[in-house]
Amino acid sequence: MQLKFLHLQAILVNIFITDNIYYLPTIIFTVSNDLSYDQRMQRICRSLSNNGYSVILVGRKRRTSINLTKEVYTQKRVNCFFEKGILFYLVLNVRLTILLLKHPFDAVCAIDIDTILPCLITSIIKKKKRIYDAHEFFSQQKEIVTRPIVYKIWKLIEQFSIPKFKYGYTVNDFIKTEFKNIHKVNYAVIRNLPEKTILATEDKKLDTFIIYQGAVNEGRCFETLIPAMLQVNHPLYIVGEGNYYYQLKSLINQYNLTNKIFLQGYLQPDNLQKFTPTATIGLTLFEHKGLNQIYSLSNKFFDYIMAGIPQICVNYPEYHKINGMYHVALLIEDTSANTIASAINKLLNDDVIYNELRKNCFLARNILCWQNEEIKLLSFYDKLFKPNV
């Protein structure tokens, strides 16, 4: 009863009052994925919906898209015809612009640079608030910085658009500082922390296997991870897909590791949360190319902590800082095949180190969880929609 009262109270606090007409502020979020596997946006939209906001999450429909699960917020997908490349982005931006022009909103939030222009255009036309949520330093991804023409295009869009978004937030202190220096905006930091879950046991795993979860994209060290598995006597499960998926399959075949490395494809968030804790070790690997990789703070890093499993992680600044506080990962200085294999085998064979890291994961998961981080999110939006009463 008390929880219901607090929920109702939170909703009432965020209700607008205009000419004696009451309504909930409507926020539209735009992404370029198909919504089904975007755990950060699912968490954000649920938190805002449960606290008095009318939320609409808009993405795109792919040929392989599964049916959307029922949520407390509204979900919409636009058809794009094309799956990737310049034509995909052109069609996506046109479709998003049309949808945003037709649909009423009090604020629109662009998720990363690839959906920022429709939000900018329509918010100016409608004279509504606009917000930028930078999941990453978009123009500094390896697959972009290594392609000069593509890099110039995205960099121009960043330079043109971001300064026009006064309100925003991002996932780590590095991006916040870079945006402040480059674009003169002062964004909040809302990390991509997982919701706290219940784990069955803190005992060491009976079935030993390694897991990599997340985007199978360029810059994730698959060129060295796959041969590293020749030196490891336990299986690797790769959960996810991305722009490097077909090259990954070729690498696995090239090294004759089809009986040791298993591709799971996408798993829906609920299934992934059940699968990850059954692993023994997680992997958080990024090449030392592109600022987005070097200063990343990946979802999987926190997901492994929440799952209670130690991980092998690159010793980059954001991970180094957090690991210095909680000691949940074995950090490596480079991502060569020998270094990765040596680190995996060390964790598998040294029970003292493994059990220490695992114990620390169970302590850290009580702090590094969405239930704590969403307080920042709600504070950010409450300041934007403070009732004028």
One Martini backbone bead per residue (centre of mass of N, CA, C, O) as a GRO file, in nm:
protein
  389
    1MET     BB    1   0.059   0.063  -0.021
    2GLN     BB    2   0.301   0.255   0.009
    3LEU     BB    3   0.411   0.218  -0.281
    4LYS     BB    4   0.159   0.325  -0.426
    5PHE     BB    5   0.168   0.606  -0.300
    6LEU     BB    6   0.453   0.687  -0.404
    7HIS     BB    7   0.387   0.656  -0.703
    8LEU     BB    8   0.157   0.864  -0.709
    9GLN     BB    9   0.325   1.100  -0.604
   10ALA     BB   10   0.529   1.105  -0.841
   11ILE     BB   11   0.322   1.169  -1.058
   12LEU     BB   12   0.204   1.436  -0.940
   13VAL     BB   13   0.471   1.601  -0.948
   14ASN     BB   14   0.479   1.570  -1.290
   15ILE     BB   15   0.231   1.740  -1.334
   16PHE     BB   16   0.077   1.944  -1.535
   17ILE     BB   17  -0.052   2.294  -1.524
   18THR     BB   18  -0.299   2.404  -1.774
   19ASP     BB   19  -0.581   2.552  -1.762
   20ASN     BB   20  -0.689   2.304  -1.580
   21ILE     BB   21  -0.499   2.098  -1.731
   22TYR     BB   22  -0.405   1.760  -1.711
   23TYR     BB   23  -0.065   1.634  -1.773
   24LEU     BB   24   0.178   1.440  -1.905
   25PRO     BB   25   0.489   1.436  -1.984
   26THR     BB   26   0.634   1.404  -2.309
   27ILE     BB   27   0.877   1.157  -2.418
   28ILE     BB   28   1.104   1.119  -2.691
   29PHE     BB   29   1.289   0.842  -2.808
   30THR     BB   30   1.585   0.789  -3.019
   31VAL     BB   31   1.678   0.509  -3.223
   32SER     BB   32   1.867   0.261  -3.439
   33ASN     BB   33   1.730   0.029  -3.321
   34ASP     BB   34   1.485  -0.244  -3.237
   35LEU     BB   35   1.468  -0.248  -2.890
   36SER     BB   36   1.499  -0.552  -2.775
   37TYR     BB   37   1.833  -0.503  -2.663
   38ASP     BB   38   1.801  -0.219  -2.505
   39GLN     BB   39   1.870  -0.183  -2.180
   40ARG     BB   40   1.904   0.116  -2.124
   41MET     BB   41   1.628   0.211  -2.243
   42GLN     BB   42   1.450   0.033  -2.072
   43ARG     BB   43   1.529   0.158  -1.802
   44ILE     BB   44   1.466   0.454  -1.856
   45CYS     BB   45   1.165   0.419  -1.941
   46ARG     BB   46   1.067   0.284  -1.683
   47SER     BB   47   1.146   0.498  -1.477
   48LEU     BB   48   0.979   0.730  -1.600
   49SER     BB   49   0.702   0.588  -1.609
   50ASN     BB   50   0.706   0.523  -1.287
   51ASN     BB   51   0.747   0.872  -1.255
   52GLY     BB   52   0.530   1.049  -1.449
   53TYR     BB   53   0.582   0.963  -1.754
   54SER     BB   54   0.545   0.996  -2.102
   55VAL     BB   55   0.667   0.727  -2.304
   56ILE     BB   56   0.863   0.715  -2.616
   57LEU     BB   57   1.001   0.454  -2.818
   58VAL     BB   58   1.216   0.488  -3.108
   59GLY     BB   59   1.274   0.278  -3.389
   60ARG     BB   60   1.364  -0.001  -3.587
   61LYS     BB   61   1.285  -0.221  -3.849
   62ARG     BB   62   1.370  -0.548  -3.910
   63ARG     BB   63   1.375  -0.849  -4.064
   64THR     BB   64   1.471  -0.987  -3.767
   65SER     BB   65   1.256  -0.890  -3.592
   66ILE     BB   66   1.100  -0.913  -3.304
   67ASN     BB   67   0.868  -0.908  -3.091
   68LEU     BB   68   0.741  -0.700  -2.874
   69THR     BB   69   0.735  -0.633  -2.554
   70LYS     BB   70   0.568  -0.552  -2.289
   71GLU     BB   71   0.527  -0.214  -2.166
   72VAL     BB   72   0.496   0.093  -1.983
   73TYR     BB   73   0.570   0.190  -2.259
   74THR     BB   74   0.602   0.320  -2.571
   75GLN     BB   75   0.633   0.154  -2.897
   76LYS     BB   76   0.829   0.224  -3.199
   77ARG     BB   77   0.853   0.149  -3.555
   78VAL     BB   78   1.056   0.194  -3.841
   79ASN     BB   79   1.088   0.177  -4.177
   80CYS     BB   80   1.399   0.145  -4.400
   81PHE     BB   81   1.482  -0.107  -4.601
   82PHE     BB   82   1.760  -0.060  -4.488
   83GLU     BB   83   2.040  -0.185  -4.285
   84LYS     BB   84   2.278  -0.002  -4.412
   85GLY     BB   85   2.429   0.282  -4.446
   86ILE     BB   86   2.343   0.575  -4.598
   87LEU     BB   87   2.048   0.490  -4.665
   88PHE     BB   88   1.964   0.421  -4.384
   89TYR     BB   89   2.013   0.701  -4.251
   90LEU     BB   90   1.831   0.863  -4.434
   91VAL     BB   91   1.564   0.714  -4.382
   92LEU     BB   92   1.559   0.731  -4.077
   93ASN     BB   93   1.559   1.046  -4.057
   94VAL     BB   94   1.301   1.091  -4.214
   95ARG     BB   95   1.109   0.915  -4.042
   96LEU     BB   96   1.160   1.060  -3.774
   97THR     BB   97   1.072   1.340  -3.859
   98ILE     BB   98   0.780   1.272  -3.928
   99LEU     BB   99   0.698   1.155  -3.656
  100LEU     BB  100   0.771   1.411  -3.482
  101LEU     BB  101   0.576   1.606  -3.631
  102LYS     BB  102   0.309   1.439  -3.561
  103HIS     BB  103   0.401   1.407  -3.265
  104PRO     BB  104   0.349   1.485  -2.953
  105PHE     BB  105   0.571   1.690  -2.737
  106ASP     BB  106   0.793   1.812  -2.471
  107ALA     BB  107   1.029   1.605  -2.544
  108VAL     BB  108   1.348   1.525  -2.700
  109CYS     BB  109   1.565   1.226  -2.738
  110ALA     BB  110   1.886   1.169  -2.838
  111ILE     BB  111   2.055   0.870  -2.943
  112ASP     BB  112   2.294   0.971  -3.061
  113ILE     BB  113   2.397   1.092  -3.373
  114ASP     BB  114   2.202   0.914  -3.568
  115THR     BB  115   1.934   1.095  -3.422
  116ILE     BB  116   1.976   1.418  -3.393
  117LEU     BB  117   1.848   1.580  -3.631
  118PRO     BB  118   1.541   1.529  -3.590
  119CYS     BB  119   1.539   1.654  -3.303
  120LEU     BB  120   1.635   1.933  -3.377
  121ILE     BB  121   1.428   2.017  -3.590
  122THR     BB  122   1.156   1.960  -3.428
  123SER     BB  123   1.220   2.134  -3.175
  124ILE     BB  124   1.231   2.402  -3.327
  125ILE     BB  125   0.953   2.399  -3.460
  126LYS     BB  126   0.798   2.332  -3.169
  127LYS     BB  127   0.938   2.449  -2.917
  128LYS     BB  128   1.114   2.223  -2.766
  129LYS     BB  129   1.270   2.015  -2.586
  130ARG     BB  130   1.620   1.903  -2.582
  131ILE     BB  131   1.808   1.591  -2.579
  132TYR     BB  132   2.127   1.431  -2.498
  133ASP     BB  133   2.232   1.081  -2.539
  134ALA     BB  134   2.558   0.959  -2.476
  135HIS     BB  135   2.671   0.640  -2.510
  136GLU     BB  136   2.898   0.770  -2.696
  137PHE     BB  137   3.180   0.848  -2.892
  138PHE     BB  138   3.090   0.831  -3.197
  139SER     BB  139   3.339   0.945  -3.382
  140GLN     BB  140   3.553   0.740  -3.200
  141GLN     BB  141   3.519   0.495  -3.350
  142LYS     BB  142   3.689   0.269  -3.524
  143GLU     BB  143   3.486   0.243  -3.776
  144ILE     BB  144   3.535   0.564  -3.820
  145VAL     BB  145   3.839   0.663  -3.787
  146THR     BB  146   3.928   0.453  -4.035
  147ARG     BB  147   3.718   0.650  -4.210
  148PRO     BB  148   3.753   0.954  -4.333
  149ILE     BB  149   3.474   1.028  -4.455
  150VAL     BB  150   3.295   0.926  -4.226
  151TYR     BB  151   3.426   1.097  -4.007
  152LYS     BB  152   3.360   1.380  -4.122
  153ILE     BB  153   3.054   1.355  -4.111
  154TRP     BB  154   3.015   1.296  -3.803
  155LYS     BB  155   3.177   1.539  -3.703
  156LEU     BB  156   2.995   1.758  -3.824
  157ILE     BB  157   2.740   1.677  -3.674
  158GLU     BB  158   2.850   1.720  -3.394
  159GLN     BB  159   2.938   2.023  -3.422
  160PHE     BB  160   2.646   2.123  -3.499
  161SER     BB  161   2.456   1.986  -3.266
  162ILE     BB  162   2.548   1.971  -2.964
  163PRO     BB  163   2.547   2.285  -2.892
  164LYS     BB  164   2.214   2.275  -2.923
  165PHE     BB  165   2.234   2.089  -2.654
  166LYS     BB  166   2.196   2.178  -2.337
  167TYR     BB  167   2.077   1.901  -2.273
  168GLY     BB  168   2.247   1.625  -2.093
  169TYR     BB  169   2.397   1.288  -2.117
  170THR     BB  170   2.632   1.037  -1.998
  171VAL     BB  171   2.855   0.750  -1.914
  172ASN     BB  172   3.115   0.942  -1.862
  173ASP     BB  173   3.371   1.162  -1.777
  174PHE     BB  174   3.517   1.187  -2.046
  175ILE     BB  175   3.283   1.279  -2.228
  176LYS     BB  176   3.204   1.519  -2.060
  177THR     BB  177   3.477   1.670  -2.093
  178GLU     BB  178   3.490   1.677  -2.403
  179PHE     BB  179   3.223   1.833  -2.447
  180LYS     BB  180   3.305   2.081  -2.284
  181ASN     BB  181   3.559   2.155  -2.458
  182ILE     BB  182   3.428   2.139  -2.751
  183HIS     BB  183   3.092   2.224  -2.701
  184LYS     BB  184   3.006   2.375  -2.431
  185VAL     BB  185   2.889   2.140  -2.245
  186ASN     BB  186   2.701   2.033  -1.937
  187TYR     BB  187   2.691   1.714  -1.850
  188ALA     BB  188   2.572   1.441  -1.730
  189VAL     BB  189   2.614   1.134  -1.534
  190ILE     BB  190   2.477   0.816  -1.662
  191ARG     BB  191   2.511   0.510  -1.602
  192ASN     BB  192   2.515   0.165  -1.728
  193LEU     BB  193   2.334   0.012  -1.507
  194PRO     BB  194   2.213  -0.258  -1.363
  195GLU     BB  195   1.983  -0.438  -1.236
  196LYS     BB  196   1.907  -0.579  -0.954
  197THR     BB  197   1.965  -0.914  -0.868
  198ILE     BB  198   1.909  -1.256  -0.805
  199LEU     BB  199   2.130  -1.485  -0.658
  200ALA     BB  200   2.181  -1.812  -0.570
  201THR     BB  201   2.513  -1.806  -0.561
  202GLU     BB  202   2.873  -1.791  -0.448
  203ASP     BB  203   2.974  -2.023  -0.578
  204LYS     BB  204   3.157  -2.195  -0.771
  205LYS     BB  205   3.158  -2.310  -1.072
  206LEU     BB  206   3.093  -2.612  -1.239
  207ASP     BB  207   3.074  -2.484  -1.522
  208THR     BB  208   3.328  -2.410  -1.748
  209PHE     BB  209   3.313  -2.071  -1.883
  210ILE     BB  210   3.325  -1.824  -2.130
  211ILE     BB  211   3.224  -1.472  -2.172
  212TYR     BB  212   3.082  -1.279  -2.443
  213GLN     BB  213   2.914  -0.966  -2.428
  214GLY     BB  214   2.778  -0.803  -2.705
  215ALA     BB  215   2.915  -0.636  -2.944
  216VAL     BB  216   3.012  -0.746  -3.280
  217ASN     BB  217   3.274  -0.545  -3.333
  218GLU     BB  218   3.489  -0.343  -3.408
  219GLY     BB  219   3.749  -0.336  -3.160
  220ARG     BB  220   3.704  -0.632  -2.982
  221CYS     BB  221   3.951  -0.852  -3.029
  222PHE     BB  222   3.898  -1.110  -3.216
  223GLU     BB  223   4.180  -1.148  -3.357
  224THR     BB  224   4.296  -1.250  -3.058
  225LEU     BB  225   4.085  -1.422  -2.909
  226ILE     BB  226   4.065  -1.670  -3.088
  227PRO     BB  227   4.365  -1.772  -3.071
  228ALA     BB  228   4.369  -1.783  -2.759
  229MET     BB  229   4.180  -2.045  -2.741
  230LEU     BB  230   4.412  -2.253  -2.798
  231GLN     BB  231   4.515  -2.209  -2.475
  232VAL     BB  232   4.221  -2.306  -2.391
  233ASN     BB  233   4.020  -2.565  -2.204
  234HIS     BB  234   3.760  -2.380  -2.266
  235PRO     BB  235   3.474  -2.241  -2.340
  236LEU     BB  236   3.318  -1.999  -2.569
  237TYR     BB  237   3.068  -1.744  -2.535
  238ILE     BB  238   2.888  -1.555  -2.783
  239VAL     BB  239   2.682  -1.263  -2.709
  240GLY     BB  240   2.585  -1.146  -3.014
  241GLU     BB  241   2.602  -0.871  -3.252
  242GLY     BB  242   2.744  -0.734  -3.572
  243ASN     BB  243   2.985  -0.596  -3.801
  244TYR     BB  244   3.178  -0.876  -3.721
  245TYR     BB  245   3.032  -1.156  -3.753
  246TYR     BB  246   3.148  -1.287  -4.020
  247GLN     BB  247   3.446  -1.266  -3.942
  248LEU     BB  248   3.421  -1.441  -3.691
  249LYS     BB  249   3.343  -1.703  -3.831
  250SER     BB  250   3.606  -1.722  -3.996
  251LEU     BB  251   3.802  -1.739  -3.757
  252ILE     BB  252   3.691  -1.999  -3.633
  253ASN     BB  253   3.750  -2.170  -3.884
  254GLN     BB  254   4.052  -2.108  -3.922
  255TYR     BB  255   4.111  -2.233  -3.610
  256ASN     BB  256   3.930  -2.477  -3.546
  257LEU     BB  257   3.674  -2.370  -3.312
  258THR     BB  258   3.372  -2.494  -3.325
  259ASN     BB  259   3.409  -2.675  -3.041
  260LYS     BB  260   3.470  -2.394  -2.848
  261ILE     BB  261   3.305  -2.176  -3.014
  262PHE     BB  262   2.993  -2.004  -2.936
  263LEU     BB  263   2.713  -1.874  -3.109
  264GLN     BB  264   2.419  -1.700  -2.978
  265GLY     BB  265   2.357  -1.430  -3.027
  266TYR     BB  266   2.077  -1.300  -2.940
  267LEU     BB  267   1.951  -1.198  -2.619
  268GLN     BB  268   1.727  -1.143  -2.415
  269PRO     BB  269   1.755  -0.984  -2.123
  270ASP     BB  270   1.631  -1.208  -1.941
  271ASN     BB  271   1.815  -1.438  -2.053
  272LEU     BB  272   2.090  -1.305  -1.999
  273GLN     BB  273   2.056  -1.281  -1.684
  274LYS     BB  274   2.066  -1.601  -1.662
  275PHE     BB  275   2.333  -1.677  -1.819
  276THR     BB  276   2.581  -1.514  -1.710
  277PRO     BB  277   2.603  -1.645  -1.411
  278THR     BB  278   2.707  -1.934  -1.541
  279ALA     BB  279   2.966  -1.821  -1.570
  280THR     BB  280   3.314  -1.769  -1.494
  281ILE     BB  281   3.403  -1.561  -1.728
  282GLY     BB  282   3.463  -1.236  -1.839
  283LEU     BB  283   3.475  -1.003  -2.130
  284THR     BB  284   3.671  -0.685  -2.169
  285LEU     BB  285   3.736  -0.573  -2.502
  286PHE     BB  286   3.974  -0.330  -2.647
  287GLU     BB  287   4.113  -0.148  -2.861
  288HIS     BB  288   4.387   0.094  -2.918
  289LYS     BB  289   4.136   0.248  -3.096
  290GLY     BB  290   4.000   0.506  -3.023
  291LEU     BB  291   3.850   0.689  -2.778
  292ASN     BB  292   3.598   0.511  -2.730
  293GLN     BB  293   3.769   0.267  -2.635
  294ILE     BB  294   3.977   0.383  -2.428
  295TYR     BB  295   3.708   0.548  -2.278
  296SER     BB  296   3.539   0.326  -2.189
  297LEU     BB  297   3.204   0.204  -2.039
  298SER     BB  298   3.081  -0.084  -2.036
  299ASN     BB  299   2.813  -0.276  -1.985
  300LYS     BB  300   2.954  -0.553  -1.929
  301PHE     BB  301   3.117  -0.475  -1.683
  302PHE     BB  302   2.854  -0.457  -1.500
  303ASP     BB  303   2.718  -0.727  -1.567
  304TYR     BB  304   2.932  -0.908  -1.437
  305ILE     BB  305   2.903  -0.801  -1.155
  306MET     BB  306   2.600  -0.871  -1.124
  307ALA     BB  307   2.669  -1.187  -1.186
  308GLY     BB  308   2.939  -1.262  -1.015
  309ILE     BB  309   3.186  -1.225  -1.229
  310PRO     BB  310   3.481  -1.236  -1.326
  311GLN     BB  311   3.727  -1.037  -1.524
  312ILE     BB  312   3.861  -0.949  -1.829
  313CYS     BB  313   4.041  -0.632  -1.857
  314VAL     BB  314   4.116  -0.343  -1.971
  315ASN     BB  315   4.365  -0.085  -1.881
  316TYR     BB  316   4.163   0.158  -1.870
  317PRO     BB  317   4.072   0.437  -1.709
  318GLU     BB  318   3.775   0.364  -1.617
  319TYR     BB  319   3.844   0.075  -1.516
  320HIS     BB  320   4.073   0.146  -1.324
  321LYS     BB  321   3.908   0.319  -1.130
  322ILE     BB  322   3.694   0.104  -1.045
  323ASN     BB  323   3.893  -0.127  -0.969
  324GLY     BB  324   4.028   0.038  -0.739
  325MET     BB  325   3.758   0.022  -0.560
  326TYR     BB  326   3.658  -0.310  -0.611
  327HIS     BB  327   3.807  -0.550  -0.732
  328VAL     BB  328   3.672  -0.735  -1.016
  329ALA     BB  329   3.941  -0.743  -1.200
  330LEU     BB  330   4.161  -0.848  -1.458
  331LEU     BB  331   4.414  -0.660  -1.578
  332ILE     BB  332   4.529  -0.559  -1.904
  333GLU     BB  333   4.785  -0.411  -2.117
  334ASP     BB  334   4.702  -0.608  -2.353
  335THR     BB  335   4.556  -0.783  -2.669
  336SER     BB  336   4.699  -1.029  -2.698
  337ALA     BB  337   4.679  -1.361  -2.718
  338ASN     BB  338   4.872  -1.430  -2.480
  339THR     BB  339   4.748  -1.239  -2.269
  340ILE     BB  340   4.461  -1.349  -2.269
  341ALA     BB  341   4.527  -1.646  -2.207
  342SER     BB  342   4.684  -1.599  -1.943
  343ALA     BB  343   4.448  -1.465  -1.786
  344ILE     BB  344   4.244  -1.690  -1.803
  345ASN     BB  345   4.422  -1.914  -1.672
  346LYS     BB  346   4.466  -1.771  -1.406
  347LEU     BB  347   4.167  -1.765  -1.313
  348LEU     BB  348   4.115  -2.075  -1.345
  349ASN     BB  349   4.378  -2.165  -1.144
  350ASP     BB  350   4.329  -1.926  -0.923
  351ASP     BB  351   4.140  -1.934  -0.644
  352VAL     BB  352   4.217  -1.684  -0.485
  353ILE     BB  353   4.163  -1.467  -0.695
  354TYR     BB  354   3.883  -1.552  -0.786
  355ASN     BB  355   3.737  -1.535  -0.505
  356GLU     BB  356   3.798  -1.240  -0.454
  357LEU     BB  357   3.653  -1.120  -0.703
  358ARG     BB  358   3.378  -1.249  -0.649
  359LYS     BB  359   3.326  -1.121  -0.376
  360ASN     BB  360   3.342  -0.826  -0.485
  361CYS     BB  361   3.101  -0.842  -0.672
  362PHE     BB  362   2.887  -0.884  -0.440
  363LEU     BB  363   2.944  -0.600  -0.325
  364ALA     BB  364   2.925  -0.405  -0.579
  365ARG     BB  365   2.625  -0.470  -0.674
  366ASN     BB  366   2.493  -0.285  -0.446
  367ILE     BB  367   2.603  -0.014  -0.596
  368LEU     BB  368   2.620  -0.106  -0.916
  369CYS     BB  369   2.306   0.007  -0.971
  370TRP     BB  370   2.010   0.129  -1.095
  371GLN     BB  371   1.868   0.205  -0.828
  372ASN     BB  372   2.089   0.435  -0.792
  373GLU     BB  373   2.114   0.579  -1.081
  374GLU     BB  374   1.812   0.678  -1.127
  375ILE     BB  375   1.825   0.930  -0.949
  376LYS     BB  376   1.969   1.104  -1.163
  377LEU     BB  377   1.759   1.086  -1.384
  378LEU     BB  378   1.515   1.207  -1.227
  379SER     BB  379   1.653   1.474  -1.159
  380PHE     BB  380   1.694   1.574  -1.445
  381TYR     BB  381   1.384   1.574  -1.532
  382ASP     BB  382   1.263   1.736  -1.297
  383LYS     BB  383   1.408   2.003  -1.372
  384LEU     BB  384   1.262   2.031  -1.655
  385PHE     BB  385   0.951   1.956  -1.506
  386LYS     BB  386   0.880   2.175  -1.317
  387PRO     BB  387   0.622   2.286  -1.163
  388ASN     BB  388   0.407   2.584  -1.210
  389VAL     BB  389   0.290   2.602  -0.866
   0.00000   0.00000   0.00000
